[in-house]
Amino acid sequence: MDHVEISDDIIRLGQFLKLANLAESGAQARELISDGEVSVNGEVDTRRGRQLHKGDVIVVDSPAGSTSATVS
C-alpha cells in the first residue's frame, strides 16, 4: 500500500485517485467511482467530490486486481 502525501488537510476523491496514480485521468477516475469500483475505509463510495482526510485508505478494484493507497 502506498502512502500519498497531500499538501492540504483534505483532498477530493477524484483528485486523489489521479495523484496516487490509481487513475490515469479525471475521466477514468470518474468512471471508476461511478462504477462502484472505489472504496474508502472499506465502504464503496460513488461521490467523486468525497472529501478525504489523512489516514483514509482508498482501494480500487479492477479486473487486473486491487490497488490501494493511504492519504498521508
N, C-alpha and C positions, 0 to 999 in steps of 0.2 A: 504494500500500500504506500503510495506516495504522499508526502506531506507538502502541500502547496501553500506558500505564504501569500497573504493578501496585505495590501498597504493600509486599508481602512478597517473598521470594526466589522463591516458587513460587505457581502457581495451577493449579487443575484445569481440564481441557479444557472441560467443560460450563460452568463458571463464566466462563471466558474468552470463550466464544462469546457469552454474554449481555453481558458487559462491553464487548466490542468491537462490539456491535450486529450480529454475524454471525448471531444467532438472536434472535427476538423473545421467547422464553420458554424455561424449562427443558425443557418438553415438546418444543418444536421442536428444541432443541439435542440432546436425547436421540435424536430421530428422525433428524436429520442424521447423527449419529455412527453409529447402528446401521445406517443405510442405506449406510454406506461413502462418504459424500459429503465427509468431512473428512480432510484430510491434514496431518500435522505434519512439517515439514522434508522434504517431498517423498514421504512414505510414508503411506498410508492407515492410520488408527488408529481402532479401534472401541471403545476404552476411554474412557468418559466421565470416569473418575477419573484419566486420564493426567496426570501432573504436568508442567507446562510451566515452563520457566526463561527468564530474559531472553535474548533473541536468537532464540528459536524462532519459526518462520514457520508460520502456520496458513492454509490455503486451504480454502474451502468451495466445492464445485462444485454448481451447481444448474441447472435448465433455463434460468433467466434469465441465467446466466453465472457466472463465478468471482469471488469476493471474497476478499481476504486481509488479514491483519494480522500485525504483529510484536509480540512481547512485549518491552516495554522497562521 
